[in-house]
Amino acid sequence: MHYREVDTAREFLLRLETGADWRAEIEEFAKLEDIDAAWFNAMGAVQDAEVWFYDQTEAEYNSVSFDEPLEIAACIGNIAMLDDERFAHTHAVLSRPSGQALAGHLNAGTVFAGEVYLRALDTDLIREYDETTGLDVWL
């Protein structure tokens, strides 16, 4: 187990712009506010989505695209530095009008409406390659 105590710095509420990319919008906000580490929760809706699923055997992401309106029933993520860039690691549960749920790593999605609660951290989070999982993780 890896753990550390973190200090929080600031808290924000964001409303994402309709037509923007969901993850890119969060990363842009972090850049504007000079936030290198954060934890966030969000909800809203997207007009389309690209969801990644990590194949643990092959150690690679598989992408699935949905070209349809979807509710973001739940979204959680963190911001950390990856290759000297801010990266919003975002997981979401998306739902169709039928109530069917889709879930995974939300790589991209065109915002219809989005509300985000973000807590900035005073502790560095830097993603590095982990041999065991094949993922870029913070330690």
LUMRO-31011 format. One record per atom (N, C-alpha, C): residue number from 1; residue in one letter; x, y, z. Coordinates in steps of 0.02 Angstrom, whole numbers. Example, Ala and Ser with C-alpha at 12.3 -4.5 7.8 and 13.67 -1.06 7.14 Angstrom:
2
pos  code  c1  c2  c3
1  a  660  -284  390
1  a  615  -225  390
1  a  660  -165  390
2  s  642  -112  354
2  s  684  -53  357
2  s  645  2  394
This chain:
139
pos  code  c1  c2  c3
1  m  42  -59  0
1  m  0  0  0
1  m  45  62  0
2  h  26  110  -41
2  h  60  174  -42
2  h  11  227  -17
3  y  34  270  27
3  y  -10  323  51
3  y  31  382  74
4  r  -3  438  79
4  r  27  499  106
4  r  -27  545  130
5  e  -12  585  178
5  e  -58  637  201
5  e  -52  695  153
6  v  -108  725  136
6  v  -107  782  91
6  v  -136  844  125
7  d  -112  900  104
7  d  -139  964  127
7  d  -181  994  72
8  t  -240  1018  89
8  t  -282  1049  39
8  t  -268  1124  36
9  a  -277  1152  -22
9  a  -262  1222  -32
9  a  -325  1264  -42
10  r  -360  1249  -96
10  r  -418  1289  -115
10  r  -473  1242  -141
11  e  -534  1267  -141
11  e  -590  1230  -167
11  e  -627  1273  -219
12  f  -653  1239  -270
12  f  -686  1275  -325
12  f  -749  1238  -346
13  l  -796  1277  -372
13  l  -853  1250  -409
13  l  -845  1274  -481
14  l  -851  1230  -529
14  l  -845  1247  -599
14  l  -909  1230  -636
15  r  -926  1270  -684
15  r  -978  1252  -732
15  r  -944  1248  -800
16  l  -944  1189  -829
16  l  -910  1178  -892
16  l  -950  1208  -950
17  e  -915  1231  -1000
17  e  -947  1263  -1058
17  e  -977  1212  -1106
18  t  -1038  1223  -1126
18  t  -1071  1181  -1176
18  t  -1029  1181  -1239
19  g  -1016  1121  -1266
19  g  -978  1114  -1328
19  g  -903  1102  -1317
20  a  -879  1114  -1256
20  a  -808  1102  -1240
20  a  -797  1027  -1228
21  d  -735  1006  -1227
21  d  -718  938  -1209
21  d  -716  932  -1133
22  w  -749  882  -1106
22  w  -757  874  -1033
22  w  -689  874  -997
23  r  -645  828  -1015
23  r  -581  821  -980
23  r  -535  881  -995
24  a  -533  903  -1057
24  a  -490  960  -1075
24  a  -511  1024  -1038
25  e  -575  1032  -1025
25  e  -600  1090  -989
25  e  -574  1090  -917
26  i  -573  1032  -885
26  i  -547  1027  -817
26  i  -472  1039  -816
27  e  -436  1011  -865
27  e  -364  1022  -870
27  e  -348  1096  -883
28  e  -387  1129  -924
28  e  -376  1200  -938
28  e  -387  1242  -876
29  f  -439  1225  -837
29  f  -450  1261  -774
29  f  -389  1253  -728
30  a  -365  1191  -722
30  a  -306  1179  -679
30  a  -246  1220  -702
31  k  -237  1225  -766
31  k  -182  1266  -793
31  k  -192  1340  -776
32  l  -253  1365  -786
32  l  -267  1435  -771
32  l  -256  1453  -698
33  e  -273  1406  -653
33  e  -267  1418  -581
33  e  -201  1391  -552
34  d  -157  1366  -596
34  d  -92  1340  -575
34  d  -100  1284  -524
35  i  -145  1237  -539
35  i  -158  1180  -495
35  i  -125  1118  -525
36  d  -78  1090  -489
36  d  -42  1030  -513
36  d  -70  966  -482
37  a  -111  972  -430
37  a  -138  914  -396
37  a  -207  932  -369
38  a  -256  887  -380
38  a  -324  900  -356
38  a  -364  836  -357
39  w  -421  838  -324
39  w  -470  785  -325
39  w  -537  817  -343
40  f  -577  784  -385
40  f  -641  815  -405
40  f  -696  764  -411
41  n  -758  790  -404
41  n  -820  754  -417
41  n  -860  797  -466
42  a  -899  764  -508
42  a  -937  802  -557
42  a  -1001  765  -577
43  m  -1045  802  -611
43  m  -1106  774  -639
43  m  -1127  818  -697
44  g  -1172  793  -738
44  g  -1195  832  -795
44  g  -1217  787  -852
45  a  -1200  809  -912
45  a  -1219  771  -972
45  a  -1170  787  -1028
46  v  -1160  738  -1072
46  v  -1119  747  -1131
46  v  -1158  730  -1194
47  q  -1137  757  -1249
47  q  -1171  744  -1313
47  q  -1143  682  -1347
48  d  -1083  662  -1326
48  d  -1049  602  -1351
48  d  -994  585  -1301
49  a  -964  528  -1308
49  a  -911  510  -1261
49  a  -864  459  -1291
50  e  -801  464  -1270
50  e  -751  412  -1283
50  e  -731  384  -1215
51  v  -744  321  -1205
51  v  -730  288  -1142
51  v  -676  235  -1153
52  w  -628  236  -1108
52  w  -574  186  -1112
52  w  -584  133  -1059
53  f  -568  71  -1078
53  f  -569  15  -1031
53  f  -499  -15  -1033
54  y  -468  -26  -975
54  y  -400  -51  -972
54  y  -400  -127  -972
55  d  -368  -156  -1022
55  d  -360  -228  -1027
55  d  -300  -248  -985
56  q  -313  -279  -928
56  q  -259  -295  -880
56  q  -212  -348  -907
57  t  -235  -391  -951
57  t  -192  -443  -979
57  t  -145  -414  -1032
58  e  -172  -373  -1076
58  e  -132  -342  -1129
58  e  -96  -279  -1107
59  a  -115  -252  -1049
59  a  -87  -189  -1022
59  a  -94  -132  -1072
60  e  -156  -124  -1097
60  e  -171  -69  -1143
60  e  -244  -49  -1137
61  y  -257  14  -1156
61  y  -326  39  -1155
61  y  -361  21  -1220
62  n  -424  3  -1215
62  n  -467  -7  -1273
62  n  -519  48  -1271
63  s  -529  80  -1328
63  s  -574  137  -1333
63  s  -642  117  -1361
64  v  -695  144  -1332
64  v  -762  135  -1357
64  v  -793  204  -1363
65  s  -822  220  -1421
65  s  -852  285  -1431
65  s  -928  279  -1433
66  f  -962  329  -1405
66  f  -1034  332  -1403
66  f  -1055  398  -1434
67  d  -1088  397  -1490
67  d  -1110  458  -1523
67  d  -1184  469  -1508
68  e  -1197  485  -1444
68  e  -1265  493  -1421
68  e  -1264  534  -1357
69  p  -1319  568  -1341
69  p  -1323  604  -1277
69  p  -1323  556  -1218
70  l  -1283  572  -1167
70  l  -1278  530  -1108
70  l  -1277  573  -1045
71  e  -1311  550  -993
71  e  -1306  583  -928
71  e  -1242  561  -894
72  i  -1209  606  -859
72  i  -1154  587  -816
72  i  -1184  580  -746
73  a  -1200  519  -728
73  a  -1232  505  -664
73  a  -1183  513  -607
74  a  -1119  497  -620
74  a  -1067  505  -570
74  a  -1001  513  -607
75  c  -958  554  -580
75  c  -892  565  -609
75  c  -844  582  -552
76  i  -788  549  -552
76  i  -737  562  -501
76  i  -669  560  -535
77  g  -623  599  -509
77  g  -557  598  -538
77  g  -507  638  -498
78  n  -446  639  -524
78  n  -394  679  -493
78  n  -352  711  -547
79  i  -317  763  -527
79  i  -270  796  -571
79  i  -201  783  -544
80  a  -157  762  -588
80  a  -87  751  -571
80  a  -45  769  -632
81  m  19  777  -621
81  m  64  792  -676
81  m  83  727  -711
82  l  81  728  -777
82  l  101  671  -818
82  l  142  698  -876
83  d  205  680  -879
83  d  249  706  -932
83  d  249  782  -934
84  d  253  813  -876
84  d  255  886  -868
84  d  192  922  -892
85  e  137  886  -897
85  e  72  915  -914
85  e  21  896  -861
86  r  -29  939  -851
86  r  -83  922  -805
86  r  -129  872  -839
87  f  -144  818  -803
87  f  -186  765  -829
87  f  -244  752  -782
88  a  -305  757  -808
88  a  -365  745  -768
88  a  -386  672  -778
89  h  -367  629  -732
89  h  -386  559  -734
89  h  -459  554  -713
90  t  -502  538  -760
90  t  -574  545  -751
90  t  -611  479  -762
91  h  -648  458  -712
91  h  -691  399  -719
91  h  -763  422  -713
92  a  -807  390  -752
92  a  -876  412  -752
92  a  -924  353  -761
93  v  -983  362  -733
93  v  -1040  318  -748
93  v  -1087  359  -791
94  l  -1098  337  -851
94  l  -1141  371  -899
94  l  -1205  331  -906
95  s  -1261  365  -919
95  s  -1323  328  -927
95  s  -1360  351  -990
96  r  -1393  302  -1020
96  r  -1435  313  -1078
96  r  -1506  329  -1054
97  p  -1550  354  -1099
97  p  -1619  369  -1079
97  p  -1655  307  -1050
98  s  -1634  248  -1071
98  s  -1665  186  -1046
98  s  -1645  171  -975
99  g  -1593  205  -950
99  g  -1566  192  -884
99  g  -1506  145  -886
100  q  -1491  118  -945
100  q  -1432  75  -951
100  q  -1370  116  -934
101  a  -1326  86  -894
101  a  -1266  121  -873
101  a  -1205  97  -912
102  l  -1161  144  -926
102  l  -1097  132  -958
102  l  -1045  163  -912
103  a  -988  133  -905
103  a  -940  160  -858
103  a  -869  146  -882
104  g  -823  188  -859
104  g  -753  178  -874
104  g  -715  243  -868
105  h  -656  243  -898
105  h  -612  302  -899
105  h  -639  349  -953
106  l  -665  407  -934
106  l  -692  455  -981
106  l  -635  494  -1012
107  n  -614  474  -1071
107  n  -558  507  -1105
107  n  -580  572  -1136
108  a  -640  573  -1166
108  a  -665  633  -1199
108  a  -740  632  -1201
109  g  -770  690  -1206
109  g  -842  696  -1213
109  g  -859  769  -1224
110  t  -906  781  -1268
110  t  -927  850  -1282
110  t  -978  870  -1230
111  v  -962  922  -1191
111  v  -1004  944  -1136
111  v  -1071  970  -1162
112  f  -1126  945  -1132
112  f  -1191  977  -1139
112  f  -1200  1022  -1079
113  a  -1190  993  -1019
113  a  -1192  1031  -957
113  a  -1146  995  -908
114  g  -1109  1033  -869
114  g  -1065  1000  -822
114  g  -1052  1044  -761
115  e  -1055  1013  -703
115  e  -1041  1046  -639
115  e  -988  1006  -603
116  v  -936  1041  -579
116  v  -879  1007  -549
116  v  -863  1039  -481
117  y  -852  998  -431
117  y  -824  1020  -368
117  y  -751  996  -368
118  l  -704  1043  -360
118  l  -634  1026  -364
118  l  -598  1052  -302
119  r  -560  1007  -270
119  r  -520  1026  -212
119  r  -446  1021  -232
120  a  -413  1079  -234
120  a  -341  1082  -250
120  a  -300  1058  -190
121  l  -246  1023  -205
121  l  -202  998  -153
121  l  -136  1035  -153
122  d  -107  1042  -94
122  d  -40  1072  -87
122  d  14  1018  -90
123  t  -4  959  -111
123  t  42  902  -114
123  t  51  883  -187
124  d  113  874  -208
124  d  126  855  -277
124  d  101  785  -292
125  l  69  777  -349
125  l  51  712  -375
125  l  82  707  -444
126  i  130  663  -452
126  i  165  655  -516
126  i  157  583  -537
127  r  128  573  -596
127  r  117  505  -621
127  r  181  479  -653
128  e  197  417  -634
128  e  255  383  -662
128  e  235  312  -681
129  y  272  283  -728
129  y  258  216  -752
129  y  268  164  -697
130  d  219  120  -689
130  d  221  66  -641
130  d  228  -1  -678
131  e  283  -35  -667
131  e  297  -99  -701
131  e  243  -151  -689
132  t  218  -155  -629
132  t  170  -208  -611
132  t  104  -202  -650
133  t  78  -141  -656
133  t  13  -132  -689
133  t  18  -109  -762
134  g  75  -80  -780
134  g  82  -51  -846
134  g  49  17  -852
135  l  31  47  -795
135  l  -4  111  -793
135  l  42  166  -767
136  d  24  228  -784
136  d  57  286  -754
136  d  18  303  -691
137  v  48  293  -633
137  v  15  303  -569
137  v  56  351  -526
138  w  23  383  -478
138  w  60  423  -429
138  w  72  381  -368
139  l  128  392  -337
139  l  147  351  -279
139  l  150  391  -216
